[in-house]
Amino acid sequence: MSRTSTNRRTFLKKTAAATAALTLTPTLGFPNLHLKPYAGRSLTIYQQASPIFEGAFELFQPYFEDLTGAKISFVSIPVADMGQQIALSLTADKGEMDLTWYYAVYPLVLQGLVQPIDDFIKDPNLTPPKWDFADYLPGALESGRVDGRLYNLSVTANALAFYYRTDKIADAGFVDEQGRAVPPVTWDDVQRYGQALDARRDKPLLLMYSPNGTQCTQIWLSLWLSQDYTYIWDQNGKCIVNNADGLVVTRLLKDLLKWASPTNVTWDFPEAHAAFQQGRGAMLPQWNNLGGIYNDPANSLAAGKLSMAPWPRIKVSASDAGHWYSLIAANSPDKELAWVLVREYNSYAWQKKFFLNSAVNFNPSRKSVYDDPEVKAACPWIHAIRDSNNNGRGQQRRTLEWEAVQLVLQEELGPYVTDETNDAQQVLDRIAARVDEITRASGRFKG
C-alpha cells in the first residue's frame, strides 16, 4: 500500500494558486488573528489517493495554516485500503488520523467512533452566525444525520444524473421552440431517444453494466428509487424488490442495452467515463460531479457540446446519492481544531472556489453557491446538479447490510444482464430470498 504526504513546500512548487488562496476572507473572524489561536497544534487527515482530493487540499492548506497557526498533513491512501486504515486509526487508543473524507461512515457512527458536530455548530465562538448553517441543502444535510444527531457534512454532494450531448440530441430533432436540445425526462423518453439516435458506429447509450463492478447495481438501485422507494425492504425489513415495480425496473435495466454497444456489459466507471470524453455516445447515466471534466476541451471531445439533466423518472426523479463526508475521529485530541477545518472547508467561499476549480470541481452543498452569478455563468447545468442532489436518496447504501446486499445484486443481476437467464421474476425472487436471509441475520427482518 502506498501512502504519500502532501506538504506545503510541494504545493508552493506546483501552483501559484496558493497566493490567491491566502487572500480569501476567513469565515471565522477570530477576534485577533495575529494571536494564531491554534499555533503549535497539528492535524493529520486521511484522504483518498486522487488528484481531485489532493488538489483540493493543496489549495486549502496554505490558507488554513495561515488562519489558525496550526499545521496540517495529508496522508493519501488507495481507495481500496481507505476503510481498513480509517478503522485501524479510529479504534486505536491514540489513532494517527484526526479527520477524513469518506463515504461508508454509517457503521462507524453506530460504533461510536465518529464525533458528533452539533455542539460545535451551536457554539458561536466556533461557528459564527455568518457561516449560515441554514444555507445547507436539506438532502446533503440529512444524509449526515443519525438518530437526530449530525455527524458529517458533505464535502462534495453527489448523485446519479444524466449527461447528454446537446448537438446529437438536437440533430435528432429533440429541440424546443428556440432550437435548443431537450433532454429526456422519463425512461420512456430515454428509450425513444435511443431508437431515434441508434447508429451502428455510435450507439447512443453509454452504460456501466459490468457484473463485477459496483456501478451496475447502483444504476439498478436508482431505477428502483425512481419508483418512489427509499429502501429495498418494507418497514418490517422484508425485501420487496420482487414486486411489480421491481419487475419493471429489472426489465428496463436490460432493455436499455438495445441502444448500447454490447461491450457495455464489461464496462464499469473508467470505461464509460473515458468513452464520453472521447466523444462517443449521446446519453450517459453518471455521477453529477464530472461535468467540469467532460467540458474541459483539453481532455474531452464532448466539451462545449454537452449538458446534464436530473435522473429520468419512472414515477419520480430520484437516484442514488454518493456524498463524501467529513468525519472527525472521536479519539482525536484536536476535535475542536478539526471542526474549524471542516467549517472553513464547507464555507461559502471555499465551496465556490472548489467548484470553479476544474481540477477539483466539488459539487456545492450550499444553496447560495448554486445561486451565485459566477457559478451559474460557469456551469449552464448547475440547476441539474442541484435538483439531482436534492432528489438523491442515499439511505439504502448507509445501512449496515448494504455491502452484503450489493454482492447479492451483483451475483443475481449479472447473469440476467449478460443473457445467461431471461427470467426477471425468478432473478428478483432469488434476490428477495437472499436479502431476507441477510436482514434476518442482522435482526432487521423478524420473519
MARLUM-578506 format. One record per residue (C-alpha): residue in three letters; x, y, z. Coordinates in steps of 0.001 Angstrom, whole numbers, plus 500000, padded with zeros to 6 digits. Example, Ala and Ser with C-alpha at 12.3 -4.5 7.8 and 13.67 -1.06 7.14 Angstrom:
BEGIN
ALA512300495500507800/SER513670498940507140/
***
This chain:
BEGIN
MET500000500000500000/SER501350503422499102/ARG500909506392501375/THR502132509803500292/SER502070513073502192/THR501383516410500559/ASN503255519238502269/ARG503202522974501860/ARG506546523155500110/THR505368520718497439/PHE502255522752496890/LEU504095526041496555/LYS506272524498493880/LYS503307523111491979/THR500940526037491765/ALA500750529772492106/ALA497169529431493350/ALA498418529497496921/THR498756533251496767/ALA495137533596495758/ALA494064531170498444/LEU495725533243501129/THR493723536302500176/LEU490330534722500890/THR488429536355503725/PRO488339533946506687/THR484919532661507713/LEU485739532518511396/GLY486814536074512060/PHE488943535461515162/PRO488939538499517490/ASN492671538827516928/LEU494062536843514008/HIS497593537800514980/LEU497296535512518019/LYS497028532418515755/PRO494739530622518227/TYR495859527095517324/ALA499576527789516884/GLY501678524747517662/ARG498809522298517056/SER498594519862514150/LEU496061517718512305/THR496515514557510274/ILE493958513986507542/TYR493403510747505642/GLN492378511251502022/GLN491798509060499007/ALA494767508946496662/SER493170511009493925/PRO494192514148492018/ILE490810515654492922/PHE491158515307496708/GLU494853516045496705/GLY494292519133494559/ALA491617520433496934/PHE493831520030499980/GLU496763521690498245/LEU494628524731497502/PHE493325524830501057/GLN496427524063503128/PRO498237527450502993/TYR495029529333503770/PHE494169527210506792/GLU497665527209508244/ASP497862530991507877/LEU494440531407509504/THR494962529182512539/GLY498706528798513050/ALA498188525014513019/LYS499951522595510703/ILE498077520020508649/SER499405516943506902/PHE497579514753504406/VAL498053511016504076/SER496946509792500640/ILE495682506190500699/PRO494460503997497812/VAL490680503797497901/ALA490747500009498358/ASP492655500476501634/MET490784503519502965/GLY488205501669505038/GLN490756499464506787/GLN493143502326507533/ILE490362504539508882/ALA489039501742511101/LEU492518500964512472/SER493070504596513437/LEU489587505078514900/THR489866502000517129/ALA493390502701518384/ASP493992504319521776/LYS495866507106520013/GLY494978506997516343/GLU497032508825513751/MET494003510290511951/ASP492139513349513231/LEU489675513567510351/THR488996512220506893/TRP486667512430503908/TYR484873509122503378/TYR481567507703502157/ALA480973504499504200/VAL480521506299507518/TYR477282504833508914/PRO478775501711510586/LEU481488503866512137/VAL478872506222513589/LEU476935503318515136/GLN480120502084516798/GLY480667505472518456/LEU483880506149516534/VAL482788509448514963/GLN482464512763516778/PRO479026514466516565/ILE479317518086515423/ASP476069519629516742/ASP477748521270519735/PHE480445522830517546/ILE477792524352515281/LYS475797525722518232/ASP478854527391519799/PRO479018530995518447/ASN482707531175519334/LEU483400528277516968/THR480699528848514380/PRO479691532489513905/PRO476202533258512544/LYS477549534374509171/TRP478620530789508481/ASP474831530270507995/PHE474090526647508765/ALA470587527082507264/ASP472221527557503854/TYR472917523825503567/LEU470925521711501106/PRO468449519533503044/GLY469407516317501242/ALA473126516710501852/LEU472458517673505465/GLU470092514835506330/SER472471512298504839/GLY474880513123507652/ARG472338512785510468/VAL471876509612512523/ASP469263509281515281/GLY468787513041515424/ARG472464513926515747/LEU474646515388512994/TYR477945513593512441/ASN479046514621508958/LEU478897517420506442/SER479069516612502766/VAL482426517519501241/THR481001517062497762/ALA477277516463497263/ASN476928513827494540/ALA474045511891492997/LEU473464509992489785/ALA472248512254486993/PHE472013512132483191/TYR474576513650480801/TYR473597514209477197/ARG475179515556474023/THR473295518691473015/ASP474491518520469404/LYS473441514914468807/ILE470090515339470593/ALA469341518485468551/ASP470368516820465284/ALA467826514060466025/GLY465082516697466270/PHE464547516763470046/VAL464507520553470422/ASP462410523331471950/GLU460973526361470152/GLN464380528052470217/GLY466043525029468643/ARG467820524003471848/ALA468262520341472720/VAL465613518967475090/PRO466835516206477410/PRO464832513056478171/VAL462655513472481256/THR461439509889481686/TRP462975506495480980/ASP460403506066478212/ASP461957509214476679/VAL465427507679477008/GLN464322504640475001/ARG462570506831472436/TYR465718508930472031/GLY467796505771471863/GLN465775504429468973/ALA465996507719467060/LEU469750508096467638/ASP470745504494467111/ALA473658504069464715/ARG475950501116464148/ARG479144503099464693/ASP477938505334467529/LYS475487503650469881/PRO473618506388471785/LEU473726504994475343/LEU476843504501477448/LEU476139502123480336/MET478235500934483285/TYR476955497373483349/SER479882495163484385/PRO478586492459486777/ASN481939492612488561/GLY481680496354489227/THR479565498430491584/GLN478073500911489134/CYS475557498479487593/THR473988497737490977/GLN473818501458491747/ILE472082502134488420/TRP469595499348489186/LEU469113500806492682/SER468486504273491200/LEU465879502863488823/TRP464246501263491860/LEU464357504570493764/SER462654506269490797/GLN459677504027491522/ASP459418506203494667/TYR461099503896497177/THR463840504635499682/TYR464816501078500632/ILE464553497666499003/TRP462676496349502039/ASP459461497322503804/GLN459108498715507323/ASN459364495182508719/GLY462654494533506947/LYS461242492154504323/CYS462718492572500841/ILE460095493723498323/VAL462060494010495074/ASN460215491043493550/ASN457008493088493246/ALA455570494575490046/ASP457692497745490360/GLY460856495697490685/LEU459952493712487592/VAL459551496937485575/VAL462921498206486809/THR464813494999486120/ARG463388494579482632/LEU464206498233481914/LEU467803497679483015/LYS468154495050480302/ASP466055496837477669/LEU468397499827477750/LEU471114497627476274/LYS469258497769472943/TRP470723501232472476/ALA474230500475473811/SER477260498678472468/PRO477451495009473582/THR480787495830475224/ASN478888497878477835/VAL478277494665479789/THR482018494731480585/TRP482172498423481499/ASP482411499940484946/PHE483135503603485730/PRO486504504031483928/GLU485289502709480568/ALA482058504746480374/HIS483842507828481687/ALA486547507583479020/ALA484060506849476211/PHE482104510037476884/GLN485329512068476954/GLN486243510504473608/GLY483064511895472072/ARG481218508592471893/GLY477517508180472635/ALA474798510718473250/MET473500509815476725/LEU475326508742479886/PRO473781507927483302/GLN476643509052485533/TRP477586510858488758/ASN476838514572488658/ASN480263515791489786/LEU482010515144486463/GLY480667517941484272/GLY483785520072484636/ILE485928517202483391/TYR483641516451480436/ASN483528520126479497/ASP487309520611479578/PRO488461520988475934/ALA491954519857476856/ASN490672516446477916/SER487268515889476317/LEU485894515830472789/ALA482442516436474292/ALA483478519873475615/GLY481050522623474648/LYS478573520056473325/LEU477052518575476471/SER474658519287479273/MET473178517497482257/ALA469633516682483366/PRO468301515195486602/TRP467868511420486748/PRO464965510463484428/ARG461842509427486270/ILE459595506421486275/LYS457298507760488986/VAL459717510320490470/SER463176511669489670/ALA465150510048492487/SER468559508400492324/ASP471327507046494484/ALA473333509683496342/GLY477044509229496925/HIS478193512002499247/TRP481742512126500545/TYR481507513167504189/SER483812514915506583/LEU484435512641509557/ILE486064513803512812/ALA487608510979514827/ALA486099510561518288/ASN489577509634519576/SER491249512740518153/PRO492867515026520773/ASP492161518001518488/LYS488459517651517694/GLU487813521394518033/LEU490572522254515586/ALA489288519516513258/TRP485882521188513322/VAL487439524556512440/LEU488925522900509358/VAL485616521249508418/ARG483790524536508914/GLU486184526511506739/TYR486244523780504103/ASN482437523978503949/SER482188527762503931/TYR480572529632501060/ALA483918530994499858/TRP485631527611499725/GLN482704525672498293/LYS482581528177495461/LYS486352528070494962/PHE486418524257494883/PHE483545524077492410/LEU485023526589489985/ASN488433524885490021/SER488269522392487125/ALA490839520106488761/VAL488660519733491865/ASN485075520518490815/PHE483461519537494158/ASN479683519920493943/PRO478438522517496445/SER476301521611499434/ARG475278525242499988/LYS472218526729498282/SER473871530136497987/VAL476693528741495841/TYR474174527359493347/ASP472606530831493164/ASP475923532643492699/PRO476015534517489319/GLU479609533494488630/VAL478801529833489261/LYS475717529997487030/ALA477732531569484227/ALA480474528949484512/CYS478118525966484656/PRO474972526064482480/TRP473654522847484060/ILE474092523952487670/HIS470326523580488191/ALA470549519891487237/ILE473295519320489813/ARG471176520991492475/ASP467982519117491525/SER469683515725491412/ASN471319516359494788/ASN468009517477496277/ASN466332514349494907/GLY469121511974495893/ARG468230509111498213/GLY471353507669499781/GLN469729505962502757/GLN469882502410501389/ARG473651502451500993/ARG474006503772504540/THR472582500579506046/LEU474801498027507760/GLU473590495318505406/TRP474424497129502173/GLU477806495549501458/ALA476303492045501610/VAL473190493146499717/GLN475244494697496931/LEU477116491423496479/VAL473777489624496094/LEU472666492144493469/GLN475919491698491552/GLU475664487921491601/GLU471997487785490567/LEU471681490715488147/GLY474908489874486308/PRO473625486662484633/TYR470391488432483716/VAL472142491370482065/THR474503489062480156/ASP471641486848478914/GLU472533483750480908/THR468931483907482097/ASN465918485855480824/ASP463504485247483686/ALA463438488580485551/GLN460871487386488081/GLN462991484402489025/VAL466023486644489430/LEU464090489001491720/ASP462662486134493774/ARG466201484878494405/ILE467365488380495342/ALA464458488785497773/ALA465100485410499408/ARG468814486072499844/VAL468293489619501148/ASP465751488288503659/GLU468446485947504954/ILE470791488911505404/THR468240491101507190/ARG467059488191509316/ALA470631487649510475/SER471043491364511245/GLY467770491448513180/ARG466037493868510827/PHE463602491232509487/LYS461772489175512099/GLY460001486837509649/
***
